[in-house]
Amino acid sequence: MTIPKRHMIRSLTMIEDFTMTILMNMTDGVYLVDPESKRLVFGNPVLLTMLGYGKDELKELTIYDLIVSDKDRIDSYLQRAFKKCRLHIREGVFRHKIGTLKKLEIHATPCWGHDQSLLFVLVREVTGNVDASSTPSSFQKAGEYDRDPLTGLMTRWAFQQKIQESLGTTTQGTLFWLDISHFVDINKDHGFLMGDSILKMFAERLQHSLQGDAIMARIADDEFALWSPYDRDALMVAHTILHAVTRPYLVDDDFLRLTVSMGVVRYPEDGVHVDALFSHALEALCQAKEVVGNTICSFDAQYHQDNLLRVSLKSQIPKALENQEFRLVYQPQIDIQTKTLIGMEALARWEMQRGTMVPPGQFIPIMEQMGLIGAFGTWVMKTACVQNKTWQNAGLRAIKMAVNVSAQQFSDNQLMAAVEEALAVSGLDPQWIELEITEGTAMQDIERTRAVLRDLKNVGINVVLDDFGTGFSSLAYLKNLPLDGLKIDLSFIQQLPHSATDRAIVIAILKMAKVLNLYVIAEGVETAAQLDFLQDEGCDMAQGYFISPPKPARDLEPLWDEMGQRSQVQ
């Protein structure tokens, strides 16, 4: 019986569709490799998810971009797969799009067609992200299980074991922990192969930076460590290492400079156990990374205590929000010339259940890191607006309510929504709310700042530039921002009227503000002499402990009576 050609074509199409359906719905990652070009011609959704690539991005890659190993070794495995018709690698190390490493079990088999051969590869996760303490890749040579496959340096696990052995025989030692800043950008701009080449050169320079019994390791993708068991000048050694690894690298006929941060810990002063030394080295590294540029930081016991506090507060904030431990207090603002009450600034406080008060300078940055500052800022704004409206409804003369806006709040697209929600809930007229943004926030993206301020002005909201004088405001930009006022930072007020420098700065700000038609608020006024100086120089408003400390709303109503500002209409 002869089968019609059209039926054969239809059957083959059905088989292809059926095969593709299976591949697309498998729970393991699957990809096809062209053995000639080494390019990936197909990857199923699971593989894309595993490695973070898009469908089109994957087709631009070769197998060398994905697998972390020597090129010749990868070629030998491809040849073995076609020669033996199968290949099984228990643990291969793959590179994720963002540069992190993943261990994947590999099963490969060749597929032959009429005019093309492909390698069918199935991969499944072993233990997720590669940890240097675990067993290395099967792409490594036998006997190299304690070595990083790319640089040949020790893994973290082997490094840790060596230091542990060293502590039993030495009385002194120093651990240096290095991190290459923004290395993911190098991979993105120059490709993974070039990135790997730079990491190899970095490791070689690290090895040649110190002589003797120093040992080195590649801790993570762009982190390295070095242990010296000698009694040496640790900072001098650190500078020697830093100089060696930050010299220019020749890349694509151009020179590339790396930015490196380093943490330094000493044994036994900063820790007597390996775990403590590693933990403290990481803390010192984190402190170094807070500074822009090549930086070295030794372990700081105070920074360690502050970090422990941050970790503790971070764990307690969600429960504190649930228990409503946060509240607002308000600090009065007065017209300096008439000494009348004209405003309040809303300030957040965290009063723990056991009575401990946590200042905003400690919990606000943590909330920003946790992504909670948007919701918290909206709560502050609503609560402050409701309180201001409550005062008005009680027959007290209307005043402005100043609310601080964090950089994160200002940069997202929810600020206007938060303002409108606060006004709607409270029923407060927009003219009685004033938002304070810092210089640094305003200058991050001047065009966006101008657009946001314009939207706020259209609603009728006043905006003040907070902490003025501590940032880097350009007068050219400042004159074109739709601002209402400036708040002079308290650092310029504290030494008034005795400091000639601060007097000159404050007078200059007041004159500039007058030209720009902006009112000026001085914060941190703590003495009569400071208030008198500001009055003589024509400052508009002031706040500070000399006038009144921040207080709960219930304790502030007498101020209206004292200043004769209770409305005639009750």
Long-range contacts (C-beta under 8 A, 24 or more apart in sequence): 26-122, 28-122, 28-123, 28-124, 29-104, 29-122, 29-123, 29-124, 30-120, 30-121, 30-122, 30-123, 31-58, 31-121, 31-123, 32-111, 32-118, 32-119, 32-120, 32-121, 33-63, 33-78, 33-118, 33-119, 33-121, 34-116, 34-118, 35-78, 35-82, 35-110, 35-117, 35-118, 35-119, 37-62, 38-62, 38-63, 38-64, 38-78, 39-63, 40-66, 41-118, 47-123, 50-94, 50-96, 50-102, 50-104, 50-123, 50-125, 51-94, 51-95, 51-96, 51-97, 51-102, 52-96, 52-97, 52-98, 53-97, 57-97, 64-192, 64-193, 65-95, 65-191, 65-192, 65-193, 66-94, 66-95, 67-92, 67-93, 67-94, 67-95, 67-139, 68-93, 68-94, 68-95, 68-101, 68-137, 68-139, 68-149, 68-150, 68-196, 69-93, 69-137, 69-139, 69-140, 69-149, 69-150, 70-149, 73-139, 74-139, 77-139, 78-119, 81-108, 81-109, 81-110, 81-119, 82-110, 82-117, 82-119, 85-109, 85-110, 89-138, 89-139, 90-126, 90-138, 91-126, 91-135, 91-136, 91-137, 91-138, 92-123, 92-137, 92-138, 92-139, 93-130, 93-136, 93-137, 93-139, 93-149, 94-123, 95-192, 98-184, 99-183, 99-184, 99-187, 99-195, 99-221, 99-222, 100-129, 100-130, 100-221, 101-129, 101-130, 101-221, 102-128, 102-129, 102-130, 103-127, 103-128, 103-129, 103-130, 103-134, 103-137, 131-156, 132-156, 132-157, 132-159, 132-217, 132-218, 132-219, 132-220, 133-157, 133-160, 148-217, 148-218, 150-196, 150-199, 150-200, 150-218, 151-199, 151-200, 151-202, 151-203, 151-218, 152-203, 153-203, 153-206, 153-207, 153-216, 153-217, 153-218, 153-224, 154-215, 154-216, 154-217, 154-218, 155-217, 155-218, 156-217, 156-219, 156-220, 156-225, 158-217, 159-215, 159-216, 159-217, 159-219, 159-225, 159-227, 160-274, 160-278, 162-215, 162-227, 163-215, 163-227, 163-274, 163-277, 164-274, 166-227, 166-229, 167-267, 167-272, 167-274, 170-229, 170-267, 171-231, 171-268, 172-229, 172-230, 172-231, 172-266, 172-267, 172-268, 173-227, 173-228, 173-229, 173-230, 173-266, 173-267, 174-227, 174-228, 174-230, 174-232, 174-234, 174-237, 174-264, 174-265, 174-266, 174-267, 175-225, 175-226, 175-227, 175-264, 175-265, 175-266, 175-267, 175-277, 175-278, 175-281, 176-225, 176-226, 176-227, 176-228, 176-237, 176-238, 176-241, 176-262, 176-263, 176-264, 176-281, 177-219, 177-223, 177-224, 177-225, 177-262, 177-263, 177-264, 177-265, 177-281, 177-282, 177-284, 177-285, 178-206, 178-223, 178-224, 178-225, 178-226, 178-241, 178-245, 178-260, 178-261, 178-262, 178-285, 179-222, 179-223, 179-260, 179-261, 179-262, 179-285, 179-289, 180-222, 180-223, 180-258, 180-259, 180-260, 181-258, 181-259, 181-260, 181-261, 181-289, 182-259, 183-221, 183-222, 186-256, 190-251, 190-252, 190-256, 194-251, 194-252, 198-249, 198-251, 198-256, 198-258, 201-249, 202-245, 202-258, 205-244, 205-245, 205-247, 206-241, 206-244, 206-245, 208-244, 209-240, 209-241, 209-244, 209-245, 210-237, 210-240, 210-241, 225-281, 234-264, 234-266, 234-298, 235-264, 235-296, 235-298, 238-262, 238-264, 238-296, 239-296, 242-294, 242-296, 246-294, 259-293, 259-294, 260-294, 261-285, 261-288, 261-289, 261-291, 261-294, 261-295, 261-296, 261-297, 262-288, 262-295, 262-296, 262-297, 263-287, 263-288, 263-297, 263-298, 263-299, 264-296, 264-297, 264-298, 264-299, 265-298, 265-299, 266-298, 266-299, 270-299, 280-304, 283-307, 309-362, 310-362, 310-366, 313-358, 313-362, 313-363, 313-366, 314-366, 314-369, 314-370, 316-352, 317-363, 317-366, 317-367, 317-370, 317-372, 320-350, 320-352, 321-372, 321-376, 323-353, 325-350, 325-351, 325-352, 325-353, 326-350, 326-351, 326-376, 326-379, 327-351, 327-552, 328-380, 328-383, 328-384, 328-387, 328-553, 329-550, 329-551, 329-552, 330-384, 330-387, 330-550, 330-551, 330-552, 330-553, 330-556, 331-543, 331-548, 331-549, 331-550, 331-551, 332-543, 332-547, 332-548, 332-556, 332-559, 333-400, 333-402, 333-521, 333-541, 333-542, 333-543, 333-547, 334-541, 334-542, 334-543, 334-547, 335-540, 335-541, 336-522, 336-531, 336-534, 336-535, 336-539, 336-540, 336-541, 336-542, 337-535, 337-540, 339-563, 340-563, 340-565, 341-397, 341-399, 341-559, 341-560, 341-563, 341-565, 342-399, 342-400, 342-541, 343-399, 343-400, 343-401, 343-402, 343-434, 343-541, 343-543, 344-388, 344-399, 344-400, 344-401, 344-402, 344-556, 345-401, 345-402, 345-403, 345-404, 345-436, 345-543, 345-550, 346-380, 346-383, 346-384, 346-387, 346-401, 346-402, 346-403, 346-404, 347-404, 347-550, 348-376, 348-380, 349-550, 364-406, 368-406, 368-407, 368-408, 373-406, 373-408, 373-409, 374-408, 374-409, 374-412, 374-414, 374-418, 377-405, 377-406, 377-409, 377-418, 378-414, 378-418, 378-421, 378-422, 380-404, 381-418, 381-419, 381-422, 381-433, 382-421, 382-422, 382-425, 382-426, 384-422, 384-433, 385-422, 385-423, 385-425, 385-426, 385-428, 385-433, 386-425, 386-426, 386-428, 387-553, 388-426, 388-428, 388-432, 388-433, 389-426, 389-427, 389-428, 390-553, 391-553, 391-557, 391-560, 392-428, 392-432, 394-557, 395-566, 395-567, 395-569, 395-570, 396-557, 396-560, 396-565, 396-566, 396-567, 397-560, 397-565, 397-566, 397-567, 398-429, 398-432, 399-432, 400-431, 400-432, 400-433, 400-434, 400-462, 401-428, 401-432, 401-433, 401-434, 402-434, 402-435, 402-436, 402-464, 403-433, 403-434, 403-435, 403-436, 404-435, 404-436, 404-466, 405-435, 405-436, 405-437, 405-441, 406-441, 407-438, 407-440, 407-441, 407-444, 410-437, 410-441, 410-449, 410-452, 411-441, 411-444, 411-445, 411-448, 415-452, 416-452, 416-455, 416-456, 416-459, 419-456, 419-459, 419-461, 420-459, 423-459, 429-460, 430-459, 430-460, 430-461, 431-460, 431-462, 433-461, 433-462, 434-461, 434-462, 434-463, 434-464, 434-484, 434-485, 435-461, 435-462, 435-463, 435-464, 436-463, 436-464, 436-465, 436-466, 436-487, 437-463, 437-464, 437-465, 437-466, 438-465, 438-466, 438-467, 438-471, 439-465, 439-466, 439-467, 439-468, 439-469, 439-470, 439-471, 439-472, 439-473, 440-471, 440-472, 442-471, 442-473, 442-481, 443-471, 443-472, 443-473, 443-474, 443-477, 446-477, 446-481, 449-481, 450-480, 450-481, 450-482, 453-481, 453-482, 453-483, 454-482, 457-482, 464-521, 468-509, 469-505, 469-509, 475-512, 478-516, 479-516, 483-516, 483-518, 484-518, 484-519, 485-513, 485-518, 485-519, 485-520, 485-521, 485-540, 486-513, 486-518, 486-519, 486-520, 486-521, 487-520, 487-521, 487-522, 487-523, 488-520, 488-521, 488-522, 488-523, 488-539, 489-523, 489-524, 490-523, 490-524, 490-544, 491-524, 493-522, 493-523, 493-524, 493-525, 493-530, 493-534, 493-544, 494-524, 494-526, 496-529, 496-530, 496-533, 496-534, 497-529, 497-530, 497-532, 497-533, 503-533, 506-533, 506-534, 506-537, 506-539, 507-537, 510-537, 510-538, 510-539, 514-538
